[in-house]
Amino acid sequence: MRHAARAFLACLFPWLVTMTEAEAASRLAAQARLEAVSFKDLSAWAEDDHAAAFKAFLRSCRSLDSSAAALRPAQAAQGDLLAVCRAALQQENLSRTEARRFFEAHFQPFAVIPHSGNGFLTGYYEPEFRGSRTPDATYKVPLLARPDDLVTIEQGKTLPGIDKNLQAARRGAKGYEPYPERAAIEDGALGSLANPVVYVREPAEAFIIHVQGSSRIRLTDGSVMRVAYAGRNGRPYTSIGRVLVQRGEMDLESMTLEKLMDWLKNNPGPAKELMRLNQSYIFFREANELAPEDGPIGGAGFPLVPGRSLAVDRGLWAYGLPFWLEGELPFTLDRSEPLRRLMIAQDTGSAIVGPARGDFFFGSGEEAGTRAGLLRHTTRFVVLMPKARK
């Protein structure tokens, strides 16, 4: 019956049919090969805190088991992963050793080897800035709420008349049209649909919030407001840091988030032009449901876990899959530690494209931001695929 319903929908509304499991596997195979390895092949595997990884994994499992809607849908989790999740939910309090044995019993590791080169890892965080619910001479740059005419195109779907590379559209009286890009929105293209959630001080601060997808805003009365991702205009993302390096304004080895912010604030004219090269524009909502100790809401639809939540390419991977990472984790420009850690796919991002491409969530605040800005390293990715049910 389910297949018949799918065929019926495909005839009437072909843009509503998502990518099948076979199509997703084919897309992954076109970009990388998966090489089966053993847990003994994973450097320092036994030394990681698997209990911490297991707790993060349980967040994904609770969401998958309840069929909770994802904020930014990824590839559908298949039955084998759901079966592992149900087993995990039966034994929630595991020691480090017990958690390691759980992962070893229920998963098979596969090295992800991209056809185009090595894996690459960057970092992100939840920034904190000062702001106000009402505009004034200090707080004048708005973060906008999701407009009523914005239609998000789910992964693997299309809409009539919309380029397949766009991930959102504008619903009008005559059908769908591409949503305005960043420059047009900033120049007033949304008209009365532009409803500010909060105001911050600098365009550079708003831009960083857009890139990170969330923020803590310390308001003028001393309270802290949380803003969370509520949608985007579906336009392509451009890294302005990479553009600055290409222009010779900065060198990659010494670039930090602080240096980038200083450049944007000290060069307002060129900075405006530079930021508008990134056509992607993010909309927000106030996240009243978050406790102070919670991380921001990730693409999977629940709070992220610092040091354990990983953003992945949602067109290739399902949320909830564990990934073992081997690389370097920086503290400063000249000091780092080995990265040997089990992460859980719980988020995504416009710039996170490719089978061995990830974004490491560091947490909230200034120190997390510093470390996130330093992480841009070649990294080995090993995906833990659930073993087939017997």
C-alpha positions as CSV (number, residue, x, y, z in Angstrom):
1,M,0.0,0.0,0.0
2,R,2.8,2.4,0.9
3,H,4.5,1.8,-2.5
4,A,1.2,2.3,-4.3
5,A,0.6,5.6,-2.5
6,R,4.1,6.7,-3.4
7,A,3.5,5.9,-7.1
8,F,0.2,7.8,-7.0
9,L,1.9,10.9,-5.5
10,A,4.7,10.7,-8.0
11,C,2.2,10.9,-10.8
12,L,0.3,13.9,-9.4
13,F,3.1,15.8,-7.6
14,P,6.5,14.6,-8.7
15,W,8.3,17.3,-6.6
16,L,6.9,15.8,-3.4
17,V,8.7,12.4,-3.7
18,T,11.9,12.2,-1.8
19,M,15.1,10.4,-2.8
20,T,14.9,6.6,-2.3
21,E,17.4,4.6,-0.2
22,A,18.9,3.2,-3.4
23,E,19.2,6.7,-5.0
24,A,20.9,8.0,-1.8
25,A,23.3,5.1,-1.9
26,S,24.1,5.7,-5.5
27,R,24.7,9.4,-4.9
28,L,27.1,8.5,-2.0
29,A,28.9,5.9,-4.2
30,A,29.4,8.6,-6.9
31,Q,31.4,10.7,-4.4
32,A,33.2,8.2,-2.2
33,R,33.9,4.6,-1.5
34,L,33.3,2.9,1.9
35,E,36.1,0.6,3.0
36,A,35.2,-1.8,5.8
37,V,37.7,-1.6,8.7
38,S,37.8,-3.0,12.2
39,F,37.6,-1.1,15.5
40,K,41.2,-2.1,16.0
41,D,42.1,0.1,13.0
42,L,40.7,3.2,14.7
43,S,43.5,5.1,16.4
44,A,43.0,5.4,20.2
45,W,39.4,4.0,19.8
46,A,39.4,2.4,23.3
47,E,40.6,5.7,24.9
48,D,37.6,7.8,23.9
49,D,34.7,8.6,26.3
50,H,32.1,6.4,24.7
51,A,29.7,7.1,27.5
52,A,29.6,10.7,26.4
53,A,29.1,9.7,22.8
54,F,26.3,7.3,23.8
55,K,24.5,10.0,25.7
56,A,24.6,12.2,22.5
57,F,23.5,9.2,20.5
58,L,20.5,8.7,22.8
59,R,19.3,12.2,21.9
60,S,19.1,11.1,18.3
61,C,17.5,7.8,19.2
62,R,14.7,9.5,21.1
63,S,14.0,11.8,18.2
64,L,14.1,8.9,15.7
65,D,12.0,6.6,17.8
66,S,9.3,9.2,18.3
67,S,9.4,10.1,14.6
68,A,9.9,13.8,15.6
69,A,10.2,16.2,12.6
70,A,13.6,17.4,11.8
71,L,14.3,21.1,11.4
72,R,16.3,20.5,8.2
73,P,15.4,16.9,7.0
74,A,18.3,14.7,6.0
75,Q,18.4,11.2,4.5
76,A,15.8,9.0,6.1
77,A,17.1,6.7,8.9
78,Q,16.7,3.1,7.8
79,G,15.3,0.2,9.8
80,D,18.7,-1.1,10.9
81,L,19.5,2.3,12.6
82,L,16.1,2.4,14.2
83,A,16.6,-1.1,15.6
84,V,19.9,-0.1,17.1
85,C,18.2,3.0,18.6
86,R,15.5,0.9,20.2
87,A,18.2,-1.3,21.8
88,A,20.0,1.8,23.1
89,L,16.9,3.2,24.6
90,Q,16.5,0.0,26.7
91,Q,19.9,0.7,28.5
92,E,20.4,4.4,28.9
93,N,23.0,4.5,31.7
94,L,26.1,2.8,30.4
95,S,29.7,3.1,31.6
96,R,32.5,4.1,29.2
97,T,33.4,0.4,28.7
98,E,29.7,-0.7,28.3
99,A,29.1,2.1,25.8
100,R,32.1,1.1,23.8
101,R,31.0,-2.5,23.7
102,F,27.5,-1.3,22.6
103,F,28.9,0.5,19.6
104,E,31.2,-2.4,18.7
105,A,28.3,-4.9,19.0
106,H,25.8,-2.9,16.9
107,F,27.9,-1.1,14.3
108,Q,30.5,-1.8,11.6
109,P,33.0,0.9,10.9
110,F,33.7,2.0,7.3
111,A,36.4,4.5,6.3
112,V,34.9,7.2,4.0
113,I,37.3,7.7,1.2
114,P,36.3,10.6,-1.1
115,H,37.1,10.2,-4.8
116,S,38.2,13.8,-4.9
117,G,40.7,13.8,-2.0
118,N,40.8,13.9,1.8
119,G,38.1,14.5,4.4
120,F,37.9,18.1,5.8
121,L,36.6,19.3,9.2
122,T,35.7,22.8,10.3
123,G,34.2,24.1,13.5
124,Y,31.1,26.1,14.6
125,Y,29.6,27.5,17.8
126,E,26.8,29.5,19.3
127,P,27.9,33.1,19.5
128,E,26.8,35.6,22.1
129,F,26.2,39.3,21.3
130,R,24.5,42.2,22.9
131,G,21.1,43.2,21.5
132,S,17.7,44.8,22.0
133,R,14.1,43.9,21.2
134,T,13.6,47.4,20.0
135,P,15.8,49.4,17.6
136,D,17.8,52.5,18.7
137,A,21.0,54.3,17.8
138,T,23.1,51.4,19.1
139,Y,21.0,48.4,18.2
140,K,19.9,48.8,14.6
141,V,20.7,45.6,12.7
142,P,17.8,43.2,12.6
143,L,17.6,39.4,12.7
144,L,14.4,38.6,10.8
145,A,11.7,36.1,11.5
146,R,10.7,33.5,8.9
147,P,8.5,35.2,6.3
148,D,5.0,33.8,5.6
149,D,5.8,33.3,1.8
150,L,8.9,31.2,2.3
151,V,8.6,27.6,1.1
152,T,11.5,25.3,2.1
153,I,12.3,22.6,-0.4
154,E,13.1,19.4,1.4
155,Q,16.1,17.3,0.6
156,G,15.7,15.4,-2.6
157,K,12.6,17.3,-3.7
158,T,12.0,20.0,-6.3
159,L,9.3,22.6,-7.1
160,P,8.0,23.5,-10.6
161,G,9.8,26.4,-12.1
162,I,12.6,26.4,-9.4
163,D,16.2,25.6,-10.2
164,K,17.0,22.2,-8.6
165,N,20.1,23.8,-6.9
166,L,17.9,26.1,-4.9
167,Q,16.5,24.9,-1.5
168,A,13.7,27.4,-1.0
169,A,11.2,29.4,-3.0
170,R,8.7,32.2,-2.7
171,R,5.0,31.5,-3.0
172,G,3.2,34.0,-5.1
173,A,-0.1,34.4,-6.8
174,K,1.3,33.0,-10.0
175,G,3.2,30.1,-8.5
176,Y,6.7,29.7,-7.2
177,E,9.7,31.9,-7.8
178,P,13.3,32.0,-6.4
179,Y,13.5,33.6,-3.0
180,P,15.5,37.0,-3.0
181,E,19.2,36.8,-2.2
182,R,20.9,38.5,0.7
183,A,21.5,41.9,-0.9
184,A,17.9,42.2,-2.1
185,I,16.6,41.3,1.4
186,E,18.8,43.8,3.1
187,D,17.6,46.4,0.6
188,G,14.0,45.8,1.6
189,A,12.7,43.2,-0.9
190,L,10.5,41.5,1.7
191,G,8.6,44.7,2.5
192,S,6.0,44.1,5.2
193,L,7.1,40.5,5.5
194,A,10.3,41.6,7.2
195,N,9.6,41.2,10.9
196,P,12.6,41.6,13.2
197,V,13.0,39.2,16.1
198,V,15.8,41.2,17.8
199,Y,18.4,43.9,16.9
200,V,22.2,43.7,17.2
201,R,24.9,46.3,16.9
202,E,26.9,45.5,13.8
203,P,26.2,44.0,10.4
204,A,29.2,41.8,11.1
205,E,27.6,40.4,14.2
206,A,24.4,39.6,12.4
207,F,26.4,38.0,9.6
208,I,28.3,35.7,12.1
209,I,24.9,34.7,13.6
210,H,23.7,33.9,10.1
211,V,26.7,31.7,9.5
212,Q,26.4,29.9,12.9
213,G,22.6,29.6,12.7
214,S,21.9,30.5,16.3
215,S,23.0,32.9,19.1
216,R,22.6,34.0,22.6
217,I,21.6,37.6,22.8
218,R,22.3,39.5,26.0
219,L,19.5,42.1,26.1
220,T,19.7,45.6,27.5
221,D,17.8,44.5,30.7
222,G,20.5,41.9,31.4
223,S,18.4,38.8,30.4
224,V,19.6,36.4,27.7
225,M,17.5,35.6,24.7
226,R,18.1,32.6,22.5
227,V,17.5,32.7,18.8
228,A,17.3,29.6,16.6
229,Y,17.3,28.8,12.9
230,A,13.9,29.1,11.4
231,G,14.6,28.9,7.7
232,R,16.8,30.2,4.9
233,N,16.3,31.7,1.5
234,G,17.8,28.6,-0.2
235,R,20.5,30.5,-2.0
236,P,24.1,29.2,-2.2
237,Y,26.5,29.8,0.6
238,T,29.9,31.6,0.0
239,S,32.7,31.6,2.5
240,I,33.8,35.2,2.9
241,G,36.9,34.1,4.8
242,R,38.0,32.1,1.7
243,V,37.4,35.2,-0.5
244,L,39.6,37.4,1.8
245,V,42.4,34.8,1.5
246,Q,42.0,34.7,-2.3
247,R,42.2,38.5,-2.4
248,G,45.3,38.6,-0.3
249,E,43.7,40.5,2.6
250,M,44.5,37.6,5.1
251,D,46.4,34.4,5.0
252,L,44.8,31.2,5.8
253,E,47.3,30.0,8.4
254,S,46.8,33.1,10.7
255,M,43.1,33.7,10.2
256,T,41.0,33.7,13.3
257,L,37.4,34.6,14.0
258,E,38.5,37.7,15.9
259,K,40.6,38.9,13.0
260,L,37.8,38.4,10.6
261,M,35.4,40.3,12.8
262,D,37.9,43.1,13.2
263,W,38.3,43.4,9.5
264,L,34.6,43.5,8.9
265,K,34.0,46.2,11.5
266,N,37.0,48.3,10.4
267,N,36.2,48.2,6.7
268,P,32.4,48.8,6.6
269,G,32.2,49.6,2.9
270,P,34.2,46.7,1.5
271,A,32.7,44.5,4.3
272,K,29.1,45.1,3.0
273,E,30.1,44.2,-0.5
274,L,32.0,41.1,0.8
275,M,29.1,39.8,2.9
276,R,26.7,40.2,0.1
277,L,28.7,37.8,-2.0
278,N,27.2,35.2,0.3
279,Q,23.7,35.0,-1.2
280,S,22.4,32.8,1.6
281,Y,20.2,34.5,4.2
282,I,19.0,33.0,7.5
283,F,15.7,33.6,9.3
284,F,15.3,33.1,13.1
285,R,12.9,32.6,15.9
286,E,13.1,33.1,19.6
287,A,13.8,29.8,21.3
288,N,12.1,30.1,24.6
289,E,12.1,26.3,25.1
290,L,15.9,26.1,25.6
291,A,17.3,25.9,29.1
292,P,20.5,27.9,29.8
293,E,22.6,24.7,29.8
294,D,21.2,23.5,26.5
295,G,23.0,23.8,23.2
296,P,21.3,25.4,20.2
297,I,18.8,23.5,18.1
298,G,20.5,21.5,15.4
299,G,19.1,20.4,12.0
300,A,17.8,17.2,13.6
301,G,15.4,19.3,15.7
302,F,16.9,19.0,19.3
303,P,19.7,20.7,21.3
304,L,23.2,20.0,20.2
305,V,25.9,18.5,22.5
306,P,29.3,20.4,22.6
307,G,32.1,18.2,21.4
308,R,29.8,15.4,20.3
309,S,27.4,16.8,17.7
310,L,28.6,16.8,14.1
311,A,27.1,18.6,11.2
312,V,27.1,16.5,8.0
313,D,25.9,16.6,4.4
314,R,22.2,15.9,4.9
315,G,21.9,14.8,1.2
316,L,24.2,11.9,1.9
317,W,23.8,10.9,5.5
318,A,21.0,10.2,8.0
319,Y,20.9,12.0,11.3
320,G,21.9,9.7,14.2
321,L,24.8,8.0,12.4
322,P,28.0,7.9,14.5
323,F,31.2,9.1,12.9
324,W,34.7,8.4,14.2
325,L,37.1,11.3,13.5
326,E,40.9,11.3,13.4
327,G,42.8,14.5,13.0
328,E,43.9,17.6,15.0
329,L,41.8,19.8,17.4
330,P,43.3,23.3,17.8
331,F,43.5,25.4,20.9
332,T,45.4,28.3,19.5
333,L,47.2,28.9,16.2
334,D,50.3,27.0,17.4
335,R,48.8,24.5,19.9
336,S,46.5,21.6,19.2
337,E,45.8,18.1,20.5
338,P,45.0,14.9,18.6
339,L,41.4,14.5,17.6
340,R,40.3,10.9,18.2
341,R,36.6,11.1,18.9
342,L,33.2,9.5,18.3
343,M,30.7,12.1,17.1
344,I,27.0,11.8,16.2
345,A,25.5,13.3,13.0
346,Q,22.9,15.8,14.4
347,D,23.1,18.9,12.3
348,T,23.8,20.1,8.8
349,G,24.9,23.3,7.1
350,S,24.9,25.0,3.7
351,A,28.7,24.8,3.5
352,I,28.8,21.2,4.6
353,V,28.8,19.4,1.3
354,G,30.5,16.1,0.6
355,P,30.8,12.6,2.0
356,A,33.8,13.3,4.3
357,R,33.0,16.9,5.2
358,G,31.9,17.8,8.7
359,D,31.4,20.7,11.1
360,F,32.4,20.1,14.8
361,F,30.2,21.8,17.4
362,F,32.3,23.4,20.1
363,G,29.6,25.0,22.3
364,S,28.7,28.5,23.2
365,G,30.6,31.7,23.9
366,E,33.9,33.4,23.1
367,E,36.3,30.5,23.8
368,A,34.2,28.1,21.7
369,G,34.2,30.7,18.9
370,T,37.9,31.0,19.0
371,R,38.5,27.3,18.7
372,A,35.8,26.9,16.1
373,G,37.4,29.6,13.9
374,L,40.8,27.7,14.1
375,L,39.5,24.3,13.0
376,R,39.9,23.8,9.2
377,H,41.9,20.6,9.1
378,T,42.2,17.5,7.0
379,T,40.5,14.7,8.9
380,R,39.8,11.0,8.5
381,F,36.1,10.2,8.6
382,V,34.9,6.7,9.6
383,V,31.2,6.1,9.5
384,L,29.7,3.5,11.8
385,M,26.9,1.8,9.9
386,P,24.4,-0.3,11.8
387,K,24.7,-4.0,11.4
388,A,21.9,-5.7,9.4
389,R,19.2,-7.2,11.6
390,K,19.1,-10.9,11.6
